[in-house]
């Protein structure tokens, strides 16, 4: 049985990914901070006929990241490793709590780097395996009101691109995913306007697209026509998307 490890696996996109890869026959190793949500998701996966193990970890803690790396190193090789866990903190940067901003950087950027390095050093990514980094559409369109979140996701994207080149000779694939607004509690919490939430991509749809991209060994996934359109617009006419993001997010945060 193939093994898929997923950070932030208990809720939202991570939960949808765990369910999707369970249906595809993978054993799931979930990493999450929320023990109650982890227990609930694990029960769902077992009900689907899957095999699942969950580990609790605070990914803002280097000590916890090291402990998780050690636990994973003691298990089977990973056919898929998905860095999905992410947190946000919105508001004007100059008046924000810098300790919370540092935590965003730690969870979203430092943890994936540290965990990936440890697992590669221990040879825990299987031949023909895939490492998935969940970045953000903000890489192309900006995210005023969440500057550190955007910085962390940009950093993750750049790291993944370079890592993919380095690991290609070892036949290890690296996929970077750039989701736009997704219908999750996390998005709902940090959006100043949820009146059009039904337009956001369901996490189950995103999970299917990620699995398909893994199967096809793609390097980049911008899921959905609308997201691809805005990514292209942000590349060609960055001022337009920056103005739009300011109007729809930053101005409403005030």
MOBEL-V789284 format. One record per backbone hydrogen bond with DSSP energy under -1.0 kcal/mol. CO is the residue of the C=O (numbers start at 0). NH is the residue of the N-H. Records with the same first field share a line. If there is no record, write none. Layout:
CO=NH + NH
This chain:
1=26
2=78 + 79
3=28
4=81
5=30
10=14
11=15
12=16
13=17
14=18
15=19
16=20
17=21
18=22
19=23
20=25
21=24
26=3
27=52
28=5
29=54
30=7 + 8
31=56
33=37
34=38
35=39
36=40
37=41
38=42
39=43
40=44
41=45
42=46
43=47
44=49
45=48
50=27
52=29
54=31
57=60
60=64
61=65
62=66
63=67
64=68
65=69
66=70
67=71
68=72
69=73
71=74
77=125
78=129
79=4
80=131
81=6 + 83
82=133
91=94
92=95
96=100
97=101
98=102
99=103
100=104
101=105
102=106
103=107
104=108 + 109
105=110
108=112
109=113
110=114
111=115
112=116
113=117
114=118
115=119
116=120
117=121
118=123
119=122
123=77
125=128
128=172
129=80
130=174
131=82
132=134 + 176
135=138
136=139 + 140
137=141
142=145
144=90
145=149
146=150
147=151
148=152
149=153
150=154
151=155
152=156
153=157
154=158
155=159
156=160
157=161
158=162
159=163
160=164
161=165
162=166
163=167
166=169 + 171
167=170
172=130
174=132
175=220
176=134
178=136
180=200
181=183
183=187
184=188
185=189
186=190
193=196
195=198
196=199
200=182
201=205
202=206
203=207
204=208
205=209
206=210
207=211
208=212
209=213
210=214
211=215
212=217
213=216
218=175
220=177
223=227
224=228
225=229
226=230
227=231
228=232
229=233
230=234
231=235
232=236
236=239 + 240
237=241
238=242
239=243
240=244
241=245
242=246
243=247
244=248 + 249
245=250
248=252
249=253
